[in-house]
Amino acid sequence: MKNNSATRLSDYLQLSKLTITLPVSLTGFTGFFMYNPHLSTKLILTSFGILLMAVSASALNQVQEAGLDSRMNRTYNRPIPAGRIKLTYGSIFSLCCFLCGTILIFSGGNIKAVLIAIFTVLWYNGVYTYSKRITAFAVVPGALTGALPPLIGWVAAGGGIWDKPIIFLEFLFFIGQIPHFWLLILKYGEEYKKAGIPSLINIFNTGQINRLTFTWIVTSVIAAVFLCYFEVIKTGAVVGILLIASVFLIWKFSSLLHSGSDGKPNKKYSRLLDLYFLLILILLIADRLIG
């Protein structure tokens, strides 16, 4: 009985994609903290609310794409295509997380933050999920979903939608989603192709995608430096750390320019990019604490 319960819990945790949804919650935490740099119950409620909304979107996405997931080696063993969780239960789980997330964001923030959160879920599951079946460039509109969680936190704390600091942070996370996804395509593009999903590998060769990815990495770094130039980050030491990390990132990813048409980046590139964005969140929090 205990083993069954543990397995079921593991399946629902897998359905939640915590390796993705927890960082999403952290971006919302950062957005809130940037406007109101104090630990509070409202901050915790809003952050957990954003986490649950992200989990809801993830679970619903796996319900929507169960058929596609069953055709790819990377995803065929997920709980729904593997038959460990029924579509109905996955849908109910998504709905429960959505409702609880809405309540928590409203309790910690306001109705405006709730509406942005609902829009984010609708955009992810209603626009991005289906556009992936139409175009290989679906990541561009889809990247909007990675830009909005910091805005949810900022607005929940009392900030305005068009405030300069959050606009620049949104822009950074919008840009940063694109090379991250293309690194994934470089590794799993053939599986996408076999599953009938449009992929960049049908349009460009690996060398061209490597160069495009590097270009977007540089663009992401420029967007990060904007945070310093426009004084979203003001502390000298924090600015220095960000600039050093940015130069290091470009240096490491410059090897993509020397990869041939058969050269594919390994996992270290994705991890390095994840660490860079995690560092930015930490630096933004540190800047508010010091300031």
C-alpha positions as CSV (number, residue, x, y, z in Angstrom):
1,M,0.0,0.0,0.0
2,K,2.8,2.4,0.9
3,N,4.6,1.6,-2.3
4,N,1.4,2.3,-4.3
5,S,1.0,5.6,-2.6
6,A,4.6,6.6,-3.1
7,T,4.3,5.7,-6.8
8,R,1.1,7.7,-7.2
9,L,2.7,10.7,-5.5
10,S,5.8,10.3,-7.7
11,D,3.5,10.3,-10.8
12,Y,1.7,13.5,-9.8
13,L,5.0,15.2,-9.0
14,Q,6.2,14.2,-12.5
15,L,3.0,15.6,-13.9
16,S,3.8,18.8,-12.0
17,K,7.2,19.2,-13.7
18,L,8.7,20.8,-10.6
19,T,12.1,21.3,-12.3
20,I,10.3,23.8,-14.5
21,T,7.5,25.1,-12.3
22,L,9.6,25.8,-9.2
23,P,11.9,28.2,-11.2
24,V,8.7,29.8,-12.6
25,S,7.6,30.4,-9.0
26,L,11.0,31.9,-8.2
27,T,10.6,34.5,-11.0
28,G,7.3,35.5,-9.5
29,F,8.9,35.7,-6.1
30,T,11.6,37.9,-7.5
31,G,9.0,40.2,-9.2
32,F,7.2,40.7,-5.9
33,F,10.4,41.2,-3.9
34,M,11.7,43.8,-6.4
35,Y,8.7,46.0,-5.6
36,N,8.3,45.2,-1.9
37,P,11.7,43.8,-0.6
38,H,10.3,42.3,2.6
39,L,9.4,38.7,3.5
40,S,5.7,38.6,4.2
41,T,2.7,36.3,4.1
42,K,1.5,37.9,0.9
43,L,4.8,37.2,-0.8
44,I,4.6,33.5,0.2
45,L,0.9,33.2,-0.8
46,T,1.6,34.8,-4.2
47,S,4.7,32.7,-4.9
48,F,2.8,29.4,-4.1
49,G,-0.1,30.6,-6.1
50,I,2.2,31.2,-9.1
51,L,3.6,27.7,-8.6
52,L,0.2,26.1,-8.6
53,M,-0.8,28.0,-11.7
54,A,2.4,26.8,-13.4
55,V,1.7,23.2,-12.3
56,S,-1.9,23.5,-13.6
57,A,-0.6,24.6,-17.0
58,S,2.0,21.8,-17.0
59,A,-0.6,19.1,-16.2
60,L,-3.1,20.4,-18.7
61,N,-0.4,20.5,-21.3
62,Q,0.4,16.8,-20.7
63,V,-3.3,16.0,-21.0
64,Q,-3.5,17.9,-24.3
65,E,-0.4,16.3,-25.7
66,A,-0.8,12.7,-24.4
67,G,-1.0,11.4,-27.9
68,L,2.1,13.2,-29.1
69,D,4.1,12.3,-25.9
70,S,3.4,8.6,-26.6
71,R,5.3,8.9,-29.9
72,M,8.6,10.3,-28.5
73,N,11.2,8.5,-26.5
74,R,11.7,11.5,-24.3
75,T,8.1,11.7,-23.2
76,Y,6.5,8.3,-23.7
77,N,7.0,7.3,-20.1
78,R,5.3,10.3,-18.6
79,P,2.4,9.4,-16.3
80,I,-0.5,10.0,-18.8
81,P,0.9,8.4,-22.0
82,A,2.2,5.5,-19.9
83,G,-1.3,5.0,-18.5
84,R,-0.4,5.6,-14.8
85,I,-2.7,8.6,-14.6
86,K,-5.9,8.8,-16.6
87,L,-6.7,11.8,-18.7
88,T,-9.7,12.6,-16.5
89,Y,-7.6,12.6,-13.3
90,G,-4.9,14.7,-15.0
91,S,-7.6,17.2,-15.9
92,I,-9.1,17.3,-12.4
93,F,-5.6,17.7,-10.9
94,S,-5.0,20.6,-13.3
95,L,-8.3,22.3,-12.5
96,C,-7.7,21.9,-8.7
97,C,-4.3,23.5,-9.0
98,F,-5.7,26.3,-11.1
99,L,-8.5,27.1,-8.6
100,C,-6.1,27.0,-5.6
101,G,-3.5,29.1,-7.4
102,T,-6.1,31.7,-8.3
103,I,-7.2,31.9,-4.6
104,L,-3.7,32.2,-3.3
105,I,-2.7,34.9,-5.8
106,F,-5.8,36.9,-5.0
107,S,-5.2,36.4,-1.2
108,G,-1.6,37.6,-1.5
109,G,-2.1,40.1,-4.2
110,N,-5.1,41.5,-6.1
111,I,-7.5,40.8,-8.9
112,K,-5.2,42.3,-11.5
113,A,-2.5,39.8,-10.7
114,V,-5.0,37.0,-10.9
115,L,-6.1,38.1,-14.4
116,I,-2.5,38.1,-15.6
117,A,-2.0,34.6,-14.2
118,I,-5.2,33.4,-15.9
119,F,-4.1,35.0,-19.2
120,T,-0.7,33.2,-18.9
121,V,-2.3,29.8,-18.5
122,L,-4.7,30.5,-21.4
123,W,-1.8,31.6,-23.6
124,Y,0.3,28.6,-22.7
125,N,-2.4,26.0,-23.1
126,G,-4.6,27.7,-25.7
127,V,-2.0,29.4,-28.0
128,Y,1.5,27.9,-27.5
129,T,0.5,24.3,-27.1
130,Y,-1.4,24.2,-30.4
131,S,0.9,26.5,-32.3
132,K,3.7,23.9,-31.8
133,R,1.7,21.7,-34.2
134,I,1.6,24.4,-36.9
135,T,5.0,26.2,-36.9
136,A,8.6,25.5,-35.9
137,F,8.7,29.0,-34.5
138,A,6.0,28.5,-31.9
139,V,8.6,29.3,-29.2
140,V,8.5,33.0,-30.1
141,P,4.9,33.6,-29.0
142,G,5.3,30.8,-26.4
143,A,8.1,32.7,-24.8
144,L,5.6,35.2,-23.5
145,T,4.5,32.6,-20.9
146,G,8.0,32.8,-19.4
147,A,8.0,36.6,-19.2
148,L,4.7,37.0,-17.3
149,P,5.3,35.3,-13.9
150,P,7.6,38.1,-12.8
151,L,4.9,40.6,-13.8
152,I,2.3,38.6,-11.7
153,G,4.5,39.0,-8.6
154,W,5.3,42.7,-9.3
155,V,1.6,43.5,-9.8
156,A,0.6,41.4,-6.8
157,A,3.0,43.5,-4.6
158,G,1.3,46.7,-5.8
159,G,3.4,47.6,-8.9
160,G,2.0,48.8,-12.2
161,I,1.9,46.7,-15.4
162,W,4.0,49.3,-17.4
163,D,6.6,50.1,-14.7
164,K,10.1,50.3,-16.2
165,P,11.9,47.7,-13.9
166,I,9.4,44.9,-14.6
167,I,9.2,45.7,-18.3
168,F,13.0,45.1,-18.7
169,L,12.8,42.0,-16.6
170,E,10.0,40.6,-18.7
171,F,11.9,41.4,-21.9
172,L,14.9,39.5,-20.5
173,F,12.9,36.4,-19.7
174,F,11.0,36.6,-23.0
175,I,14.3,36.6,-25.0
176,G,15.9,34.0,-22.8
177,Q,13.2,31.4,-23.4
178,I,14.1,31.2,-27.1
179,P,17.7,29.9,-27.1
180,H,16.7,27.6,-24.2
181,F,14.1,25.9,-26.4
182,W,16.4,25.7,-29.4
183,L,19.0,23.9,-27.3
184,L,16.3,21.4,-26.6
185,I,15.5,21.1,-30.3
186,L,19.1,20.5,-31.1
187,K,19.0,17.4,-28.9
188,Y,15.5,16.1,-29.5
189,G,14.6,17.6,-33.0
190,E,14.5,14.2,-34.6
191,E,11.9,13.0,-32.1
192,Y,9.8,16.0,-32.7
193,K,10.0,15.3,-36.4
194,K,9.0,11.7,-36.1
195,A,6.0,12.7,-33.9
196,G,4.8,15.0,-36.6
197,I,5.7,18.3,-34.8
198,P,7.3,21.0,-37.0
199,S,10.9,21.4,-36.0
200,L,13.8,23.8,-36.9
201,I,15.8,20.8,-38.1
202,N,13.4,20.7,-41.1
203,I,14.4,24.2,-42.0
204,F,18.1,24.7,-40.8
205,N,21.0,22.3,-40.4
206,T,22.6,21.9,-36.9
207,G,25.4,24.4,-37.6
208,Q,22.9,27.1,-38.6
209,I,20.8,26.4,-35.5
210,N,24.0,26.6,-33.4
211,R,24.7,30.0,-34.8
212,L,21.1,31.2,-34.3
213,T,21.2,30.0,-30.7
214,F,24.4,31.8,-30.1
215,T,22.9,35.0,-31.5
216,W,20.0,34.7,-29.1
217,I,22.3,34.1,-26.2
218,V,24.1,37.3,-27.0
219,T,20.7,39.1,-27.3
220,S,19.8,37.6,-23.8
221,V,23.0,38.9,-22.4
222,I,22.3,42.4,-23.8
223,A,18.9,42.3,-22.3
224,A,20.5,41.4,-18.9
225,V,22.9,44.3,-19.2
226,F,19.9,46.6,-19.8
227,L,19.0,45.9,-16.2
228,C,22.2,47.6,-15.1
229,Y,22.1,50.4,-17.7
230,F,18.6,51.4,-16.9
231,E,19.3,51.1,-13.1
232,V,17.0,48.2,-12.4
233,I,20.1,46.8,-10.7
234,K,22.1,49.6,-9.0
235,T,24.5,48.1,-6.5
236,G,28.1,48.3,-7.9
237,A,29.2,44.8,-6.7
238,V,26.0,43.2,-8.1
239,V,26.5,44.9,-11.4
240,G,30.1,43.7,-11.5
241,I,29.1,40.1,-10.9
242,L,26.4,40.2,-13.6
243,L,28.9,41.6,-16.1
244,I,31.5,39.0,-15.4
245,A,28.9,36.2,-15.6
246,S,27.6,37.6,-18.9
247,V,31.1,37.7,-20.5
248,F,31.7,34.1,-19.2
249,L,28.4,32.9,-20.7
250,I,29.2,34.4,-24.2
251,W,32.7,32.9,-24.0
252,K,31.3,29.4,-23.2
253,F,28.6,29.6,-25.9
254,S,31.0,30.9,-28.5
255,S,32.0,27.3,-29.1
256,L,28.7,26.9,-30.9
257,L,30.1,29.0,-33.7
258,H,32.8,26.5,-34.3
259,S,30.5,23.5,-34.4
260,G,29.9,21.9,-37.7
261,S,26.7,20.8,-39.2
262,D,26.8,17.6,-37.1
263,G,27.9,19.2,-33.9
264,K,25.3,19.2,-31.2
265,P,25.6,20.9,-27.8
266,N,25.4,18.7,-24.8
267,K,23.5,19.2,-21.5
268,K,26.1,21.5,-20.1
269,Y,24.8,24.3,-22.3
270,S,21.3,24.1,-21.0
271,R,22.5,23.9,-17.4
272,L,24.8,26.8,-17.9
273,L,21.9,28.9,-19.3
274,D,19.7,27.9,-16.4
275,L,22.4,28.9,-13.9
276,Y,22.8,32.2,-15.6
277,F,19.2,33.1,-15.2
278,L,19.1,31.8,-11.7
279,L,22.1,34.0,-10.9
280,I,20.2,37.0,-12.3
281,L,17.2,36.3,-10.0
282,I,19.6,36.0,-7.0
283,L,21.4,39.3,-8.0
284,L,18.1,41.1,-8.3
285,I,17.1,40.0,-4.8
286,A,20.5,40.8,-3.4
287,D,20.4,44.3,-5.0
288,R,17.1,45.0,-3.2
289,L,18.4,43.7,0.1
290,I,21.6,45.8,-0.1
291,G,19.8,48.8,-1.4
